[in-house]
Amino acid sequence: MYSEKVMDHFTNPRNVGEISGADGIGTVGNMKCGDIMKIYLKIDDGVVSDAKFKTFGCGAAVATSSMATEMVKGMPVDDAVKITNKAVMEALDGLPPIKVHCSCLAEEAVRAALWDYSQRSHVTIDGLREPVNDIDEHQPPEE
């Protein structure tokens, strides 16, 4: 059902935790399934120098959070904003159709963190729109 990469990122997630003094924090959730993702970004000179996450949810939610943080590290913010759920799924060698929403949450969480960074730093990132979200982004996911 799950690829080896999904299982690896679920059982050995990369970048778990939070970044003290993060430059951007994005929290998104899917109320239907109960998944909540919080992504922290450290940005130096317009480049994502570090990314961490906290996720409350299923294995696919953890795996997509892990992969998304791996993907954005080292990217200029103008490239990080272009990360799509499709790219996250491809990097994980696919997801079952019922779990595609997890990759959408990962994309949204990265964009929400970039939005937070852009607002705090008064920086414009081409292609970035204000996230629509019912989750309070300053509350950590429950553990």
LINNOR-V127159 format. One line per field, one symbol per residue. psi: psi as a letter, one per 40 degrees, with the letter a starting at -180 (. if undefined). Layout:
BEGIN
psi = ???
END
This chain:
BEGIN
psi = diiddddddddgiifhaihhfidhhhhiihddeehhhhhhhhhhfehhdihiihhhaiddddddddddddddheiiddddeehidddddddefiiideedddddddddddddddddddddefhhhhehihihhehheehiii.
END
